[in-house]
């Protein structure tokens, strides 16, 4: 239990074909604080184009409490959802105007997944660090060059602006909001209630190597992107990769960044981390052997890469995710 405090107004901006978990995931985590104390900590409101039903990408419907313009005079936290309907939502001057107005009234500005594009289009990410779903991070950086995009982050906080990666990452962000508002004990209580990590180990990079290849099926480097994750033990420096792509090194580096949003070195490191992660969780191989097979060459180089990208050591990753716990 925590001391009674006045409830904080949360406004969730939703739209047709939003991802349902971008909406209900964060709101469920925040409502978990209400379940932990006698007095509600948060008042939760969903706003959409109009009051009433919203059809989400799953085909399920939610009910909006009001229209985008029905903003409370005082807002603690505004949240913008993402999903397949983001592109259409970006065309709405009404939505962008309401988001700007809400941002002026809110103590805290939040976007989930591709909701970051709506914040950016409203001018709220200018000069800020932000993230979004890994599949869209390159587009966010390209269309909004005044925003520093961190494609591997689960969520990013820059001042009072918070953005998250896709879908369940919105719940991670919401848990961080709970911690920010009510401290570690409450965050732990809500995490336990929802069977979540208080701080999820790793970032989007643990998912991105194979998936990034699938995200660019028609690009000039599509075949190479599919080849790299299966050949992490090979020489994968720029000269070797450029030769395989039949390009000059300079042109290769430019095209690679354009198609993936990453440098070749970044992509290769993520691919090697992916390979190491699978070996750590699906085999009994010693950590030093995993490092060699995954292309790192040494356990120390792999450890530094894991700490840099996943914020956890290979040994700790194995202890947490291997079916038998920590193995040799």
C-alpha positions as MATLAB code, in Angstrom:
seq = 'XXXXXXXXXXXXXXXXXXXXXXXXXXXXXXXXXXXXXXXXXXXXXXXXXXXXXXXXXXXXXXXXXXXXXXXXXXXXXXXXXXXXXXXXXXXXXXXXXXXXXXXXXXXXXXXXXXXXXXXXXXXXXXXXXXXXXXXXXXXXXXXXXXXXXXXXXXXXXXXXXXXXXXXXXXXXXXXXXXXXXXXXXXXXXXXXXXXXXXXXXXXXXXXXXXXXXXXXXXXXXXXXXXXXXXXXXXXXXXXXXXXXXXXXXXXXXXXXXXXXXXXXXXXXXXXXXXXXXXXXXXXXXXXXXXXXXXXXXXXXXXXXXXXXXXXXXXXXXXXXXXXXXXXX';
ca = [
       0.000    0.000    0.000;
       1.072    3.601   -0.574;
      -0.269    6.844    0.772;
      -3.405    8.213   -0.791;
      -2.725   10.729   -3.544;
      -5.009   12.669   -5.901;
      -5.679   10.642   -9.026;
      -3.754   11.594  -12.159;
      -5.576   12.093  -15.452;
      -4.338    9.814  -18.243;
      -5.515   10.579  -21.784;
      -5.011    7.859  -24.411;
      -5.278    8.988  -28.037;
      -6.638    6.128  -30.152;
      -7.843    5.826  -33.739;
      -9.316    3.328  -36.166;
      -7.049    0.325  -36.740;
      -4.825    1.116  -33.790;
      -2.999   -1.849  -32.281;
      -5.214   -2.940  -29.399;
      -2.296   -3.700  -27.077;
      -0.839   -0.240  -27.676;
      -4.007    1.043  -26.036;
      -4.992   -1.484  -23.402;
      -1.473   -2.670  -22.490;
      -0.251    0.590  -20.928;
      -3.683    1.347  -19.457;
      -3.792   -2.079  -17.803;
      -0.407   -1.494  -16.163;
      -1.473    1.918  -14.896;
      -4.751    0.506  -13.629;
      -2.658   -2.038  -11.727;
      -1.640    0.790   -9.400;
      -5.324    1.451   -8.749;
      -5.648   -2.198   -7.711;
      -2.836   -1.804   -5.197;
      -4.388    0.997   -3.165;
      -7.731    2.130   -1.829;
      -7.797    5.439   -3.699;
      -7.383    5.281   -7.506;
      -4.002    6.614   -8.588;
      -4.968    7.198  -12.209;
      -8.118    8.240  -14.092;
      -8.002    6.572  -17.496;
      -9.667    8.106  -20.568;
      -9.652    6.946  -24.190;
     -10.281    9.539  -26.892;
     -10.856    8.771  -30.580;
     -12.208   10.536  -33.652;
     -15.612   10.338  -32.048;
     -17.120    8.902  -28.892;
     -18.070    5.249  -29.128;
     -16.661    2.152  -30.756;
     -13.158    1.954  -32.245;
     -12.257   -0.975  -34.487;
      -8.690   -2.117  -33.751;
      -6.327   -4.104  -35.968;
      -7.309   -7.352  -34.260;
     -10.943   -6.884  -35.276;
     -11.904   -6.297  -31.651;
     -13.652   -3.074  -30.691;
     -12.950   -0.677  -27.863;
     -15.181    2.142  -26.675;
     -13.821    5.687  -26.633;
     -14.965    7.942  -23.795;
     -14.984   10.980  -26.055;
     -13.644   12.659  -29.187;
     -10.079   13.896  -29.622;
     -11.175   17.445  -28.908;
     -12.818   16.513  -25.597;
      -9.649   17.191  -23.636;
      -9.642   17.594  -19.861;
      -8.335   20.963  -18.709;
      -5.664   19.260  -16.644;
      -3.749   16.257  -17.994;
      -1.063   14.384  -16.145;
      -0.003   12.055  -18.961;
      -1.065   11.951  -22.596;
      -0.380    8.733  -24.512;
      -0.606    8.227  -28.267;
      -1.177    4.686  -29.513;
       0.244    3.201  -32.718;
      -0.745    0.476  -35.141;
      -1.670   -0.102  -38.771;
      -3.965    2.914  -38.766;
      -1.166    5.350  -37.962;
      -0.645    6.501  -41.551;
      -4.312    7.404  -41.947;
      -4.358    9.032  -38.510;
      -1.402   11.219  -39.511;
      -3.621   12.806  -42.169;
      -6.035   14.101  -39.523;
      -5.458   17.775  -38.707;
      -7.970   17.349  -35.895;
      -5.874   14.643  -34.256;
      -2.584   16.515  -34.650;
      -4.169   19.680  -33.276;
      -5.586   17.832  -30.279;
      -2.219   16.179  -29.624;
      -0.494   19.590  -29.648;
      -3.104   21.053  -27.307;
      -2.884   18.086  -24.955;
       0.909   18.322  -24.914;
       0.675   21.909  -23.636;
      -1.571   20.780  -20.795;
       0.233   17.554  -19.923;
       3.018   16.987  -17.465;
       4.210   14.012  -19.490;
       4.004   13.096  -23.200;
       4.082    9.445  -24.258;
       3.893    7.477  -27.502;
       3.654    3.737  -27.997;
       5.109    2.085  -31.101;
       4.278    4.031  -34.283;
       2.518    6.623  -32.149;
       5.971    8.237  -32.210;
       5.228    9.311  -35.800;
       2.184   11.223  -34.579;
       4.230   13.002  -31.916;
       6.866   13.811  -34.525;
       4.289   15.100  -37.017;
       2.879   17.308  -34.250;
       6.366   18.776  -33.730;
       6.828   17.209  -30.307;
       9.955   15.163  -31.067;
      12.035   17.963  -32.569;
      15.492   17.834  -30.999;
      14.475   14.799  -28.925;
      15.700   11.230  -28.626;
      12.977    8.700  -29.380;
      12.249    5.153  -30.444;
       9.529    3.194  -32.210;
       8.998   -0.347  -33.471;
      12.291   -1.635  -34.957;
      10.592   -2.169  -38.313;
       9.730    1.543  -38.547;
      12.773    3.091  -36.872;
      14.511    3.797  -40.175;
      11.446    5.573  -41.526;
      11.112    7.695  -38.383;
      14.742    8.771  -38.705;
      14.365    9.453  -42.435;
      11.119   11.439  -42.314;
      11.967   13.337  -39.131;
      15.729   14.005  -39.257;
      15.471   16.477  -36.372;
      14.715   13.493  -34.092;
      17.482   11.200  -32.845;
      16.069    7.692  -33.229;
      17.361    4.901  -30.982;
      16.223    1.757  -32.831;
      17.347   -0.789  -30.225;
      15.657    0.742  -27.203;
      12.606   -0.790  -25.527;
      11.688    2.739  -24.500;
      13.369    6.144  -24.403;
      12.848    9.057  -22.053;
      13.990   12.526  -23.083;
      12.826   15.089  -20.565;
       9.067   14.766  -20.253;
       8.731   12.882  -23.559;
       8.649    9.095  -23.453;
       8.469    6.795  -26.483;
       8.443    3.017  -26.723;
       9.035    0.221  -29.182;
       6.199   -1.948  -30.402;
       3.226   -3.546  -28.667;
       4.302   -5.081  -25.320;
       7.093   -2.506  -25.003;
       4.306   -0.055  -24.225;
       3.689   -2.058  -21.064;
       7.384   -1.823  -20.168;
       7.178    1.929  -20.632;
       4.010    2.136  -18.523;
       5.756    0.228  -15.755;
       8.565    2.786  -15.922;
       5.939    5.527  -15.570;
       4.634    3.791  -12.447;
       8.152    3.651  -11.051;
       8.646    7.322  -11.856;
       5.394    8.252  -10.100;
       5.314    5.876   -7.138;
       8.721    4.274   -6.726;
      10.327    0.861   -7.016;
       8.078   -0.951   -4.536;
       4.921   -0.087   -6.441;
       6.532   -0.929   -9.788;
       7.562   -4.296   -8.394;
       4.045   -4.954   -7.046;
       2.458   -4.137  -10.418;
       5.066   -6.201  -12.274;
       4.380   -9.192  -10.036;
       0.642   -8.809  -10.519;
       1.136   -8.942  -14.302;
       4.005  -11.474  -14.287;
       6.400   -9.037  -15.913;
      10.044   -8.093  -15.573;
      10.440   -4.794  -13.726;
      13.214   -4.099  -16.225;
      13.123   -6.353  -19.270;
      16.594   -7.648  -20.168;
      17.700   -6.771  -23.663;
      16.408   -4.461  -26.343;
      14.837   -4.639  -29.757;
      18.198   -5.722  -31.149;
      17.644   -9.188  -29.746;
      14.866   -9.617  -32.284;
      16.043   -7.618  -35.245;
      18.605   -9.484  -37.363;
      16.440  -12.115  -39.051;
      13.379   -9.885  -38.915;
      15.195   -6.956  -40.514;
      16.011   -9.172  -43.470;
      12.341  -10.010  -43.847;
      11.449   -6.316  -43.627;
      13.335   -5.501  -46.837;
      12.388   -8.307  -49.277;
      12.692   -6.129  -52.370;
      15.782   -4.118  -51.478;
      19.103   -4.303  -53.291;
      20.603   -6.066  -50.278;
      17.710   -8.454  -49.553;
      19.693  -11.609  -50.333;
      22.686  -10.409  -48.329;
      20.521   -9.513  -45.330;
      19.091  -13.039  -45.342;
      22.571  -14.526  -45.740;
      24.319  -12.689  -42.886;
      22.403  -14.231  -39.921;
      23.266  -17.720  -41.177;
      26.976  -16.945  -41.649;
      27.889  -15.004  -38.522;
      31.164  -16.909  -38.198;
      32.436  -15.600  -41.542;
      34.407  -12.414  -42.148;
      31.687   -9.767  -42.207;
      33.588   -6.516  -42.446;
      32.595   -3.890  -45.029;
      35.120   -4.986  -47.694;
      33.926   -8.602  -47.511;
      30.249   -7.684  -47.522;
      30.658   -5.144  -50.332;
      32.363   -7.776  -52.474;
      29.524  -10.180  -51.846;
      27.012   -7.479  -52.798;
      29.052   -6.570  -55.910;
      29.280   -2.929  -54.845;
      31.963   -0.434  -54.017;
      32.547   -0.103  -50.284;
      31.295    3.481  -50.216;
      28.109    2.737  -52.153;
      27.526   -0.416  -50.141;
      27.710    1.444  -46.815;
      25.270    4.085  -48.082;
      22.743    1.597  -49.476;
      22.999   -0.564  -46.363;
      22.099    2.323  -44.069;
      19.300    3.453  -46.397;
      17.708   -0.009  -46.429;
      18.188   -1.035  -42.799;
      18.649    2.181  -40.828;
      21.851    0.667  -39.420;
      25.525    0.597  -40.274;
      26.851   -2.779  -41.502;
      28.827   -3.169  -38.258;
      25.711   -2.562  -36.164;
      23.658   -5.053  -38.159;
      26.393   -7.710  -38.017;
      26.776   -7.275  -34.271;
      23.012   -7.700  -33.817;
      23.076  -10.823  -35.997;
      25.908  -12.269  -33.915;
      24.078  -11.460  -30.704;
      21.012  -13.242  -32.098;
      23.108  -16.307  -32.913;
      24.754  -16.259  -29.488;
      21.403  -15.855  -27.787;
      20.056  -18.962  -29.504;
      23.151  -20.992  -28.643;
      23.059  -19.822  -25.023;
      19.422  -20.800  -24.578;
      19.217  -23.891  -26.795;
      22.530  -25.640  -26.126;
      24.875  -26.642  -23.335;
      27.943  -25.232  -25.086;
      30.401  -23.337  -22.873;
      30.156  -19.571  -23.173;
      33.589  -19.314  -24.786;
      32.541  -21.810  -27.474;
      29.360  -19.834  -28.106;
      31.470  -16.701  -28.587;
      33.556  -18.374  -31.289;
      30.610  -19.954  -33.119;
      28.680  -16.678  -33.070;
      31.573  -14.875  -34.710;
      32.805  -12.799  -31.780;
      36.121  -14.624  -31.561;
      36.421  -14.245  -27.793;
      34.200  -14.371  -24.742;
      35.248  -10.847  -23.762;
      34.186   -9.356  -27.109;
      30.832  -11.111  -26.831;
      30.395   -9.887  -23.258;
      31.016   -6.285  -24.308;
      28.531   -6.605  -27.188;
      25.849   -8.072  -24.895;
      26.359   -5.296  -22.364;
      26.207   -2.655  -25.070;
      23.080   -3.948  -26.820;
      21.181   -5.985  -24.219;
      22.464   -4.476  -20.950;
      23.110   -7.965  -19.593;
      26.035  -10.413  -19.656;
      25.899  -13.642  -21.703;
      26.062  -15.671  -18.501;
      23.161  -13.753  -16.967;
      21.164  -14.089  -20.184;
      21.663  -17.865  -20.143;
      20.803  -18.130  -16.451;
      17.523  -16.346  -17.057;
      16.420  -17.914  -20.328;
      17.967  -21.379  -20.582;
      15.328  -24.054  -19.844;
      17.587  -25.640  -17.238;
      18.772  -22.387  -15.749;
      22.476  -21.635  -15.753;
      24.418  -24.224  -17.743;
      28.158  -24.728  -18.299;
];
